[in-house]
Amino acid sequence: MRAPRIVVFAGSIRTGSFSASLAALAAKELALMECEPVLLSLADYPMPIYDGDLEAAQGVPAAAKQLRDQLAQADGVFIATPEYNAGLPPLLKNAIDWASRVQGGEGDAFKGPIYAIGSSSPGGLGGYRASMMLRQTLALGLGCLVLAEQVMVAGAAGAFAESGDLKDARAQERLRAVMSTLIEQAALRAGLRA
């Protein structure tokens, strides 16, 4: 029986991005577990700002179809989001909006996989407000099944060690636990485990 495929990506492509560090760490933890982690970067899926007139004139960008296919082929998805002005970053929201516009293809990118959320922020809330907006977009807007458990990295500017791990052992263990739950639930949802 195959291992669950878990897609991981961050909602930021900035050099030194804390959410990219969190996504990389999640993929590293997943690689130590019974699954197939796939780490993506939204930099590889460039898309214009969503515009209904642009979609009507030119269709959905190829990058949106490629991202949607990656999500549809996943059993689980972990998204690490930064927090911009107490909200969701436009890069992430735009990518999700475009991917949701793709019609056809095999599998359902949003109702197929189970989703988990991580967030990071230099502030004390660890990106909590952005994570709630992402949860609303995924669960309410797109009908995704989203784990209740999530990972929040507060004080992100000083949270990561040179190894890429979290300095706080409890935070590292929390990430590991959420990844373990994601694998377990994704496997059950995909019928890979009884």
Order of alpha helices (4+ residues) and beta strands (2+ residues): beta-alpha-beta-alpha-alpha-beta-alpha-beta-alpha-beta-alpha
